[in-house]
Amino acid sequence: MDRQRATRKLTRYLGSDIDTWSERFRGALTDPGARLAKLIPRRRPRIIDQSFR
């Protein structure tokens, strides 16, 4: 796992102060077995206007 890339992604959601992150996120940055996953849907999402008429 690219540590710099993972840090950028996690900083976006957890904040810039790494010391305040949960141990499970901080530990993943140093765990050699950790991986980043890219989720790709099988089909495009169906978008339906559900606004009140």
C-alpha distance matrix in Angstrom:
0.0 3.8 5.9 8.9 8.2 7.4 10.5 12.5 12.2 13.1 15.8 17.4 18.2 18.4 20.1 19.5 20.5 17.5 20.2 21.5 18.4 18.7 17.4 15.3 13.2 13.4 12.6 9.3 8.1 9.3 8.9 7.5 8.2 6.4 5.3 6.4 9.9 12.4 15.9 18.7 22.3 24.8 27.4 27.9 28.9 32.6 33.7 37.2 39.3 40.3 42.1 45.5 48.4
3.8 0.0 3.8 5.6 5.4 6.2 8.7 10.2 10.9 12.3 14.2 15.9 17.5 17.8 18.7 17.6 19.0 16.4 19.4 21.0 18.3 19.4 18.4 16.8 14.1 13.8 13.9 11.0 8.7 10.3 11.2 10.2 11.7 9.8 8.7 8.5 11.9 13.7 17.4 19.9 23.6 26.3 28.5 28.6 29.6 33.3 34.1 37.5 39.4 40.6 42.1 45.6 48.4
5.9 3.8 0.0 3.8 5.5 5.1 6.1 8.6 10.0 10.4 11.9 14.4 15.8 15.4 16.1 14.7 15.6 12.8 15.8 17.6 15.2 16.5 15.5 14.5 11.6 10.6 11.3 9.1 5.9 7.9 9.9 10.1 12.1 9.9 10.1 10.0 13.7 15.8 19.2 22.1 25.6 28.5 30.6 30.5 31.1 34.7 35.2 38.5 40.1 41.0 42.4 45.7 48.7
8.9 5.6 3.8 0.0 3.8 5.5 5.1 6.3 8.8 10.0 10.4 12.6 14.9 14.8 14.8 13.0 14.5 12.6 16.0 17.8 15.8 17.8 17.5 16.9 13.5 12.5 14.1 12.2 8.9 11.2 13.6 13.9 15.8 13.4 12.9 11.9 15.3 16.6 20.0 22.5 26.0 29.1 30.8 30.3 30.8 34.3 34.5 37.8 39.2 40.2 41.4 44.7 47.6
8.2 5.4 5.5 3.8 0.0 3.8 5.4 5.1 6.3 8.7 9.9 11.1 13.3 14.2 14.7 13.7 15.8 14.1 17.7 18.7 16.3 18.1 18.2 16.9 13.4 13.6 15.0 12.4 10.0 12.9 14.5 14.6 15.7 12.8 11.4 9.4 12.3 13.1 16.5 18.9 22.3 25.4 27.1 26.5 27.1 30.6 30.9 34.3 35.7 37.0 38.2 41.7 44.5
7.4 6.2 5.1 5.5 3.8 0.0 3.8 5.4 5.2 6.1 8.4 10.1 11.3 11.7 12.9 12.6 14.2 11.9 15.3 16.1 13.2 14.6 14.7 13.2 9.7 10.3 11.8 9.0 7.2 10.7 11.9 12.8 13.5 10.2 9.3 7.5 10.7 12.3 15.4 18.3 21.5 24.8 26.6 26.2 26.5 30.0 30.3 33.5 35.1 35.9 37.3 40.6 43.6
10.5 8.7 6.1 5.1 5.4 3.8 0.0 3.8 5.5 5.2 5.9 8.6 10.2 9.8 10.2 9.1 10.7 8.7 12.3 13.4 11.1 13.4 13.7 13.2 9.5 9.2 11.6 10.0 7.5 10.9 13.2 14.7 15.9 12.8 12.6 11.2 14.3 15.7 18.6 21.5 24.5 27.9 29.5 28.8 28.7 32.1 32.0 35.1 36.3 37.0 38.0 41.2 44.3
12.5 10.2 8.6 6.3 5.1 5.4 3.8 0.0 3.8 5.6 5.2 6.5 9.3 10.0 9.9 9.0 11.7 10.9 14.7 15.3 13.3 15.9 16.9 16.2 12.4 12.7 15.3 13.4 11.2 14.6 16.7 17.9 18.9 15.6 14.6 12.3 14.7 15.3 18.0 20.5 23.4 26.9 28.1 26.9 26.9 30.1 29.8 32.9 33.9 34.9 35.7 39.0 42.0
12.2 10.9 10.0 8.8 6.3 5.2 5.5 3.8 0.0 3.8 5.5 5.4 7.2 8.9 10.0 10.5 13.2 12.1 15.8 15.5 13.0 14.9 16.2 14.9 11.2 12.6 15.0 12.6 11.4 15.2 16.4 17.7 17.9 14.3 12.9 10.1 11.9 12.3 14.6 17.3 20.0 23.6 24.8 23.7 23.5 26.8 26.6 29.7 30.9 31.7 32.8 36.1 39.1
13.1 12.3 10.4 10.0 8.7 6.1 5.2 5.6 3.8 0.0 3.8 5.3 5.4 5.7 7.6 8.6 10.5 9.1 12.5 12.0 9.2 11.2 12.8 11.7 8.1 9.6 12.3 10.6 9.9 13.7 15.1 17.1 17.4 13.7 13.2 11.1 13.1 14.3 16.2 19.3 21.8 25.4 26.7 25.8 25.1 28.3 28.1 30.9 32.0 32.4 33.4 36.5 39.7
15.8 14.2 11.9 10.4 9.9 8.4 5.9 5.2 5.5 3.8 0.0 3.8 5.4 5.1 4.8 5.1 7.9 7.8 11.4 10.9 9.3 12.3 14.2 14.1 10.5 11.1 14.4 13.4 12.0 15.6 17.6 19.7 20.5 17.0 16.7 14.6 16.7 17.5 19.4 22.3 24.6 28.3 29.3 28.0 27.3 30.2 29.6 32.3 32.9 33.4 34.0 37.0 40.2
17.4 15.9 14.4 12.6 11.1 10.1 8.6 6.5 5.4 5.3 3.8 0.0 3.8 6.1 6.1 7.7 10.9 11.3 14.7 13.6 12.0 14.6 17.0 16.4 12.9 14.3 17.4 15.9 15.0 18.7 20.3 22.2 22.5 18.8 17.8 15.1 16.4 16.5 18.0 20.4 22.5 26.2 26.8 25.2 24.3 27.1 26.2 28.8 29.4 29.9 30.5 33.5 36.6
18.2 17.5 15.8 14.9 13.3 11.3 10.2 9.3 7.2 5.4 5.4 3.8 0.0 3.8 5.9 8.9 11.2 11.3 14.1 12.2 10.2 12.2 15.0 14.3 11.3 13.3 16.3 15.1 15.0 18.7 19.9 22.2 22.1 18.3 17.6 15.1 16.1 16.5 17.4 20.1 21.8 25.6 26.3 24.8 23.4 26.2 25.3 27.7 28.3 28.5 29.1 32.0 35.3
18.4 17.8 15.4 14.8 14.2 11.7 9.8 10.0 8.9 5.7 5.1 6.1 3.8 0.0 3.8 6.9 8.1 8.1 10.5 8.4 6.6 9.1 12.1 12.1 9.2 10.8 14.1 13.7 13.6 17.0 18.5 21.3 21.5 17.9 18.0 16.2 17.8 18.8 20.0 23.0 24.8 28.6 29.5 28.3 26.9 29.6 28.8 31.1 31.7 31.5 32.1 34.8 38.2
20.1 18.7 16.1 14.8 14.7 12.9 10.2 9.9 10.0 7.6 4.8 6.1 5.9 3.8 0.0 3.8 5.7 7.3 9.9 8.3 8.0 11.4 14.2 14.9 11.9 12.4 16.1 16.0 15.1 18.3 20.5 23.1 23.8 20.4 20.5 18.6 20.5 21.4 22.8 25.6 27.6 31.3 32.1 30.5 29.3 31.9 30.8 33.1 33.3 33.3 33.5 36.2 39.6
19.5 17.6 14.7 13.0 13.7 12.6 9.1 9.0 10.5 8.6 5.1 7.7 8.9 6.9 3.8 0.0 3.8 6.0 8.9 8.8 9.2 12.9 14.9 16.1 12.9 12.3 16.0 16.2 14.4 17.3 20.0 22.5 23.8 20.6 20.9 19.3 21.7 22.6 24.6 27.4 29.6 33.4 34.2 32.8 31.8 34.6 33.6 36.0 36.3 36.5 36.7 39.5 42.7
20.5 19.0 15.6 14.5 15.8 14.2 10.7 11.7 13.2 10.5 7.9 10.9 11.2 8.1 5.7 3.8 0.0 3.8 5.4 5.8 7.3 11.1 12.9 14.9 12.2 10.9 14.6 15.7 14.1 16.5 19.3 22.2 23.7 20.8 21.8 20.7 23.3 24.8 26.7 29.8 32.1 35.8 36.8 35.6 34.5 37.3 36.4 38.7 39.0 39.0 39.2 41.8 45.2
17.5 16.4 12.8 12.6 14.1 11.9 8.7 10.9 12.1 9.1 7.8 11.3 11.3 8.1 7.3 6.0 3.8 0.0 3.8 5.4 5.3 8.7 9.8 11.7 9.0 7.2 10.9 12.1 10.5 12.8 15.6 18.6 20.1 17.3 18.7 18.1 20.9 22.8 25.0 28.2 30.7 34.3 35.7 34.8 34.0 37.0 36.4 39.0 39.6 39.6 40.1 42.9 46.3
20.2 19.4 15.8 16.0 17.7 15.3 12.3 14.7 15.8 12.5 11.4 14.7 14.1 10.5 9.9 8.9 5.4 3.8 0.0 3.8 5.6 8.2 9.0 11.9 10.3 8.1 11.3 13.5 12.5 14.0 16.7 20.0 21.5 19.2 21.1 20.9 23.8 25.9 27.9 31.3 33.6 37.2 38.7 37.9 36.8 39.7 39.2 41.5 42.1 41.8 42.3 44.8 48.3
21.5 21.0 17.6 17.8 18.7 16.1 13.4 15.3 15.5 12.0 10.9 13.6 12.2 8.4 8.3 8.8 5.8 5.4 3.8 0.0 3.8 6.6 8.9 11.5 10.1 9.3 12.6 14.5 14.2 16.2 18.3 21.8 22.8 20.1 21.7 21.1 23.5 25.5 27.0 30.3 32.3 35.9 37.2 36.3 34.9 37.6 36.9 39.0 39.4 38.9 39.3 41.7 45.2
18.4 18.3 15.2 15.8 16.3 13.2 11.1 13.3 13.0 9.2 9.3 12.0 10.2 6.6 8.0 9.2 7.3 5.3 5.6 3.8 0.0 3.8 6.4 8.2 6.4 6.5 9.8 11.1 11.4 13.8 15.4 18.9 19.5 16.6 18.1 17.5 19.9 22.0 23.4 26.9 28.9 32.5 34.0 33.2 32.0 34.8 34.4 36.7 37.4 37.0 37.7 40.2 43.8
18.7 19.4 16.5 17.8 18.1 14.6 13.4 15.9 14.9 11.2 12.3 14.6 12.2 9.1 11.4 12.9 11.1 8.7 8.2 6.6 3.8 0.0 3.8 5.5 5.6 6.6 8.6 10.3 11.7 13.7 14.5 18.1 18.2 15.6 17.5 17.4 19.5 22.0 23.1 26.8 28.5 31.9 33.7 33.3 31.9 34.8 34.7 36.8 37.8 37.1 38.1 40.5 44.1
17.4 18.4 15.5 17.5 18.2 14.7 13.7 16.9 16.2 12.8 14.2 17.0 15.0 12.1 14.2 14.9 12.9 9.8 9.0 8.9 6.4 3.8 0.0 3.8 5.4 5.0 5.7 8.3 10.0 11.0 11.6 15.4 15.7 13.7 16.3 17.0 19.4 22.4 23.9 27.6 29.7 32.9 34.9 34.9 33.9 36.9 37.1 39.4 40.6 40.1 41.3 43.8 47.3
15.3 16.8 14.5 16.9 16.9 13.2 13.2 16.2 14.9 11.7 14.1 16.4 14.3 12.1 14.9 16.1 14.9 11.7 11.9 11.5 8.2 5.5 3.8 0.0 3.8 5.7 5.2 6.2 9.1 10.5 10.1 13.7 13.2 10.9 13.2 14.0 16.1 19.2 20.5 24.3 26.3 29.4 31.6 31.8 30.9 34.0 34.5 36.9 38.4 37.9 39.4 42.0 45.5
13.2 14.1 11.6 13.5 13.4 9.7 9.5 12.4 11.2 8.1 10.5 12.9 11.3 9.2 11.9 12.9 12.2 9.0 10.3 10.1 6.4 5.6 5.4 3.8 0.0 3.8 5.4 5.2 6.9 9.5 10.0 13.3 13.3 10.3 12.0 12.0 14.5 17.2 18.9 22.6 24.9 28.2 30.2 30.1 29.3 32.5 32.8 35.4 36.8 36.6 37.9 40.7 44.1
13.4 13.8 10.6 12.5 13.6 10.3 9.2 12.7 12.6 9.6 11.1 14.3 13.3 10.8 12.4 12.3 10.9 7.2 8.1 9.3 6.5 6.6 5.0 5.7 3.8 0.0 3.8 5.5 5.5 7.4 9.1 12.6 13.6 11.2 13.4 14.0 17.0 19.8 21.9 25.6 28.1 31.4 33.5 33.3 32.7 35.9 36.1 38.8 40.1 40.0 41.2 44.0 47.4
12.6 13.9 11.3 14.1 15.0 11.8 11.6 15.3 15.0 12.3 14.4 17.4 16.3 14.1 16.1 16.0 14.6 10.9 11.3 12.6 9.8 8.6 5.7 5.2 5.4 3.8 0.0 3.8 5.4 5.6 6.1 9.9 10.7 9.1 12.1 13.7 16.7 19.9 22.1 25.8 28.4 31.3 33.8 34.1 33.6 37.0 37.5 40.3 41.8 41.7 43.2 46.0 49.4
9.3 11.0 9.1 12.2 12.4 9.0 10.0 13.4 12.6 10.6 13.4 15.9 15.1 13.7 16.0 16.2 15.7 12.1 13.5 14.5 11.1 10.3 8.3 6.2 5.2 5.5 3.8 0.0 3.8 5.5 5.0 8.1 8.3 5.8 8.4 9.9 13.0 16.3 18.6 22.2 24.9 27.9 30.4 30.7 30.6 34.0 34.8 37.7 39.4 39.5 41.2 44.2 47.4
8.1 8.7 5.9 8.9 10.0 7.2 7.5 11.2 11.4 9.9 12.0 15.0 15.0 13.6 15.1 14.4 14.1 10.5 12.5 14.2 11.4 11.7 10.0 9.1 6.9 5.5 5.4 3.8 0.0 3.8 5.8 8.2 9.8 7.5 9.5 10.5 14.1 17.0 19.8 23.3 26.3 29.3 31.7 31.8 31.8 35.3 35.9 38.9 40.5 40.9 42.3 45.4 48.6
9.3 10.3 7.9 11.2 12.9 10.7 10.9 14.6 15.2 13.7 15.6 18.7 18.7 17.0 18.3 17.3 16.5 12.8 14.0 16.2 13.8 13.7 11.0 10.5 9.5 7.4 5.6 5.5 3.8 0.0 3.8 6.2 8.8 8.1 11.0 13.0 16.6 19.7 22.6 26.0 29.1 31.9 34.5 34.9 35.0 38.6 39.3 42.4 44.1 44.4 45.9 49.0 52.3
8.9 11.2 9.9 13.6 14.5 11.9 13.2 16.7 16.4 15.1 17.6 20.3 19.9 18.5 20.5 20.0 19.3 15.6 16.7 18.3 15.4 14.5 11.6 10.1 10.0 9.1 6.1 5.0 5.8 3.8 0.0 3.8 5.4 5.5 9.0 11.9 15.0 18.6 21.2 24.6 27.6 30.2 33.0 33.8 34.0 37.6 38.6 41.7 43.6 43.9 45.7 48.7 51.9
7.5 10.2 10.1 13.9 14.6 12.8 14.7 17.9 17.7 17.1 19.7 22.2 22.2 21.3 23.1 22.5 22.2 18.6 20.0 21.8 18.9 18.1 15.4 13.7 13.3 12.6 9.9 8.1 8.2 6.2 3.8 0.0 3.8 5.6 8.4 11.7 14.8 18.2 21.1 24.2 27.4 29.7 32.7 33.7 34.3 38.0 39.3 42.5 44.7 45.2 47.1 50.3 53.4
8.2 11.7 12.1 15.8 15.7 13.5 15.9 18.9 17.9 17.4 20.5 22.5 22.1 21.5 23.8 23.8 23.7 20.1 21.5 22.8 19.5 18.2 15.7 13.2 13.3 13.6 10.7 8.3 9.8 8.8 5.4 3.8 0.0 3.8 6.5 10.3 12.7 16.3 18.7 21.9 24.9 26.9 30.1 31.4 32.0 35.6 37.2 40.3 42.7 43.1 45.3 48.4 51.4
6.4 9.8 9.9 13.4 12.8 10.2 12.8 15.6 14.3 13.7 17.0 18.8 18.3 17.9 20.4 20.6 20.8 17.3 19.2 20.1 16.6 15.6 13.7 10.9 10.3 11.2 9.1 5.8 7.5 8.1 5.5 5.6 3.8 0.0 3.8 7.1 9.8 13.5 16.0 19.4 22.3 24.8 27.7 28.6 29.0 32.7 34.0 37.1 39.3 39.7 41.8 44.9 48.0
5.3 8.7 10.1 12.9 11.4 9.3 12.6 14.6 12.9 13.2 16.7 17.8 17.6 18.0 20.5 20.9 21.8 18.7 21.1 21.7 18.1 17.5 16.3 13.2 12.0 13.4 12.1 8.4 9.5 11.0 9.0 8.4 6.5 3.8 0.0 3.8 6.4 9.9 12.7 15.9 19.1 21.4 24.3 25.3 25.9 29.7 31.1 34.3 36.7 37.4 39.5 42.8 45.7
6.4 8.5 10.0 11.9 9.4 7.5 11.2 12.3 10.1 11.1 14.6 15.1 15.1 16.2 18.6 19.3 20.7 18.1 20.9 21.1 17.5 17.4 17.0 14.0 12.0 14.0 13.7 9.9 10.5 13.0 11.9 11.7 10.3 7.1 3.8 0.0 3.8 6.8 9.9 13.1 16.4 19.1 21.7 22.2 22.9 26.6 27.8 31.1 33.4 34.2 36.3 39.6 42.5
9.9 11.9 13.7 15.3 12.3 10.7 14.3 14.7 11.9 13.1 16.7 16.4 16.1 17.8 20.5 21.7 23.3 20.9 23.8 23.5 19.9 19.5 19.4 16.1 14.5 17.0 16.7 13.0 14.1 16.6 15.0 14.8 12.7 9.8 6.4 3.8 0.0 3.8 6.3 9.6 12.8 15.4 18.1 18.9 19.6 23.4 24.9 28.2 30.7 31.6 33.9 37.3 40.0
12.4 13.7 15.8 16.6 13.1 12.3 15.7 15.3 12.3 14.3 17.5 16.5 16.5 18.8 21.4 22.6 24.8 22.8 25.9 25.5 22.0 22.0 22.4 19.2 17.2 19.8 19.9 16.3 17.0 19.7 18.6 18.2 16.3 13.5 9.9 6.8 3.8 0.0 3.8 6.4 9.9 12.7 15.0 15.6 16.6 20.4 21.9 25.4 28.0 29.2 31.5 35.0 37.5
15.9 17.4 19.2 20.0 16.5 15.4 18.6 18.0 14.6 16.2 19.4 18.0 17.4 20.0 22.8 24.6 26.7 25.0 27.9 27.0 23.4 23.1 23.9 20.5 18.9 21.9 22.1 18.6 19.8 22.6 21.2 21.1 18.7 16.0 12.7 9.9 6.3 3.8 0.0 3.8 6.5 9.6 11.9 12.7 13.4 17.2 19.0 22.4 25.1 26.2 28.8 32.2 34.7
18.7 19.9 22.1 22.5 18.9 18.3 21.5 20.5 17.3 19.3 22.3 20.4 20.1 23.0 25.6 27.4 29.8 28.2 31.3 30.3 26.9 26.8 27.6 24.3 22.6 25.6 25.8 22.2 23.3 26.0 24.6 24.2 21.9 19.4 15.9 13.1 9.6 6.4 3.8 0.0 3.8 6.5 8.7 9.6 11.2 15.0 17.1 20.6 23.6 25.1 27.8 31.3 33.5
22.3 23.6 25.6 26.0 22.3 21.5 24.5 23.4 20.0 21.8 24.6 22.5 21.8 24.8 27.6 29.6 32.1 30.7 33.6 32.3 28.9 28.5 29.7 26.3 24.9 28.1 28.4 24.9 26.3 29.1 27.6 27.4 24.9 22.3 19.1 16.4 12.8 9.9 6.5 3.8 0.0 3.8 5.4 6.8 8.1 11.7 14.3 17.6 20.8 22.2 25.2 28.6 30.6
24.8 26.3 28.5 29.1 25.4 24.8 27.9 26.9 23.6 25.4 28.3 26.2 25.6 28.6 31.3 33.4 35.8 34.3 37.2 35.9 32.5 31.9 32.9 29.4 28.2 31.4 31.3 27.9 29.3 31.9 30.2 29.7 26.9 24.8 21.4 19.1 15.4 12.7 9.6 6.5 3.8 0.0 3.8 7.0 9.2 12.1 15.3 18.4 21.9 23.4 26.6 29.9 31.6
27.4 28.5 30.6 30.8 27.1 26.6 29.5 28.1 24.8 26.7 29.3 26.8 26.3 29.5 32.1 34.2 36.8 35.7 38.7 37.2 34.0 33.7 34.9 31.6 30.2 33.5 33.8 30.4 31.7 34.5 33.0 32.7 30.1 27.7 24.3 21.7 18.1 15.0 11.9 8.7 5.4 3.8 0.0 3.8 6.4 8.8 12.1 15.2 18.8 20.6 23.8 27.1 28.5
27.9 28.6 30.5 30.3 26.5 26.2 28.8 26.9 23.7 25.8 28.0 25.2 24.8 28.3 30.5 32.8 35.6 34.8 37.9 36.3 33.2 33.3 34.9 31.8 30.1 33.3 34.1 30.7 31.8 34.9 33.8 33.7 31.4 28.6 25.3 22.2 18.9 15.6 12.7 9.6 6.8 7.0 3.8 0.0 3.8 6.4 9.1 12.5 15.8 18.0 20.9 24.4 25.8
28.9 29.6 31.1 30.8 27.1 26.5 28.7 26.9 23.5 25.1 27.3 24.3 23.4 26.9 29.3 31.8 34.5 34.0 36.8 34.9 32.0 31.9 33.9 30.9 29.3 32.7 33.6 30.6 31.8 35.0 34.0 34.3 32.0 29.0 25.9 22.9 19.6 16.6 13.4 11.2 8.1 9.2 6.4 3.8 0.0 3.8 6.2 9.6 12.9 14.6 17.7 21.1 22.8
32.6 33.3 34.7 34.3 30.6 30.0 32.1 30.1 26.8 28.3 30.2 27.1 26.2 29.6 31.9 34.6 37.3 37.0 39.7 37.6 34.8 34.8 36.9 34.0 32.5 35.9 37.0 34.0 35.3 38.6 37.6 38.0 35.6 32.7 29.7 26.6 23.4 20.4 17.2 15.0 11.7 12.1 8.8 6.4 3.8 0.0 3.8 6.4 10.0 11.9 15.1 18.4 19.7
33.7 34.1 35.2 34.5 30.9 30.3 32.0 29.8 26.6 28.1 29.6 26.2 25.3 28.8 30.8 33.6 36.4 36.4 39.2 36.9 34.4 34.7 37.1 34.5 32.8 36.1 37.5 34.8 35.9 39.3 38.6 39.3 37.2 34.0 31.1 27.8 24.9 21.9 19.0 17.1 14.3 15.3 12.1 9.1 6.2 3.8 0.0 3.8 6.8 9.2 11.9 15.4 16.8
37.2 37.5 38.5 37.8 34.3 33.5 35.1 32.9 29.7 30.9 32.3 28.8 27.7 31.1 33.1 36.0 38.7 39.0 41.5 39.0 36.7 36.8 39.4 36.9 35.4 38.8 40.3 37.7 38.9 42.4 41.7 42.5 40.3 37.1 34.3 31.1 28.2 25.4 22.4 20.6 17.6 18.4 15.2 12.5 9.6 6.4 3.8 0.0 3.8 6.0 9.0 12.2 13.3
39.3 39.4 40.1 39.2 35.7 35.1 36.3 33.9 30.9 32.0 32.9 29.4 28.3 31.7 33.3 36.3 39.0 39.6 42.1 39.4 37.4 37.8 40.6 38.4 36.8 40.1 41.8 39.4 40.5 44.1 43.6 44.7 42.7 39.3 36.7 33.4 30.7 28.0 25.1 23.6 20.8 21.9 18.8 15.8 12.9 10.0 6.8 3.8 0.0 3.8 5.7 9.0 10.1
40.3 40.6 41.0 40.2 37.0 35.9 37.0 34.9 31.7 32.4 33.4 29.9 28.5 31.5 33.3 36.5 39.0 39.6 41.8 38.9 37.0 37.1 40.1 37.9 36.6 40.0 41.7 39.5 40.9 44.4 43.9 45.2 43.1 39.7 37.4 34.2 31.6 29.2 26.2 25.1 22.2 23.4 20.6 18.0 14.6 11.9 9.2 6.0 3.8 0.0 3.8 6.5 8.6
42.1 42.1 42.4 41.4 38.2 37.3 38.0 35.7 32.8 33.4 34.0 30.5 29.1 32.1 33.5 36.7 39.2 40.1 42.3 39.3 37.7 38.1 41.3 39.4 37.9 41.2 43.2 41.2 42.3 45.9 45.7 47.1 45.3 41.8 39.5 36.3 33.9 31.5 28.8 27.8 25.2 26.6 23.8 20.9 17.7 15.1 11.9 9.0 5.7 3.8 0.0 3.8 6.3
45.5 45.6 45.7 44.7 41.7 40.6 41.2 39.0 36.1 36.5 37.0 33.5 32.0 34.8 36.2 39.5 41.8 42.9 44.8 41.7 40.2 40.5 43.8 42.0 40.7 44.0 46.0 44.2 45.4 49.0 48.7 50.3 48.4 44.9 42.8 39.6 37.3 35.0 32.2 31.3 28.6 29.9 27.1 24.4 21.1 18.4 15.4 12.2 9.0 6.5 3.8 0.0 3.8
48.4 48.4 48.7 47.6 44.5 43.6 44.3 42.0 39.1 39.7 40.2 36.6 35.3 38.2 39.6 42.7 45.2 46.3 48.3 45.2 43.8 44.1 47.3 45.5 44.1 47.4 49.4 47.4 48.6 52.3 51.9 53.4 51.4 48.0 45.7 42.5 40.0 37.5 34.7 33.5 30.6 31.6 28.5 25.8 22.8 19.7 16.8 13.3 10.1 8.6 6.3 3.8 0.0
